[in-house]
Amino acid sequence: MARIIILGSSSGNPSSDRANASLIFERGENLYQFDSGEGFSSSAIRHKIDHRNIGTIFVSHTHPDHITGLFLEIQMMYLAKRKTPLTVYLPEEAIEAVKKFMIAVYLFPERLGFDLTIKPVKPDPVFRDDILTVYARANSHLNHYKEAIDKAGHVNKMQSYTYVIKAGDSKIIYSGDIGSFDDYVDLLDNCDLLITEGLHLDLEMLFERASGHGLNRIILTHLSSAMYADPGPIKVLAAKYGITDLRIAEDGLAVEL
């Protein structure tokens, strides 16, 4: 049996009761992690996730609410005397900066006590083992930074990814953040579960198009505090298009596949 566990459901605006973006794909004792936003480590402890079973981490993009939890997570593993290897997939533009930052915060690789490998997200597939295959689709979430990057001469390449997870007969899409619905709409065919941020989307378009693709199972995450406080209108809108299996994410939400 496999399941998805949401460990961080907040938007980029910090919340008093939600960690930032992260989720776990779990099958037996095998755990695969997607994003590591601030608060991941405490949320993992709170929801009884054994970090020793996390073998691979996939980061969608390097906004703070999707990656800043990674460094404390690695420290947690070090302090717990983890021995099992860990592989982290990052947008290629960030790899050298992340390695330098780890040195700056005294997370020296040779002292961790476990093998840490950092690899670039390179479609496709990004990853494959006996349990799942992970594909990456570049999306437009960071494209609005182009003018600022060009003006300042920054080296950023605006790399942001939507992940498609295939496990057995199941197809799961995890959007991280996107620029528009067009970033993944063509992936919706034969999708069993869509886990999507809802802050940068036209939700009515999402529900209409999802219904047209025969997709009924959706988890909405990365919403504003106001949307989380009153999800009623979202549920009414989903029902209008026949979406009957809509979940509003919360930290600790677990769904079976």
Secondary structure, 3 states (H helix, E strand, C coil): CEEEEEEECECCCCCCCCCCCEEEEEECCEEEEECCCCCHHHHHHHCCCCHHHEEEEECCCCCHHHHCHHHHHHHHHHHCCCCCCEEEEECHHHHHHHHHHHHHCCCCHHHCCCCEEEEECCCCCCEECCCCEEEEEECCCCHHHHHHHHHHCCCCCCCCEEEEEEECCEEEEECCCCCCHHHCHHHCCCCCEEEEECCCCCHHHHHHHHHHCCCCEEEEECECHHHHHCCHHHHHHHHHCCCCEEEECCCCCEEEC
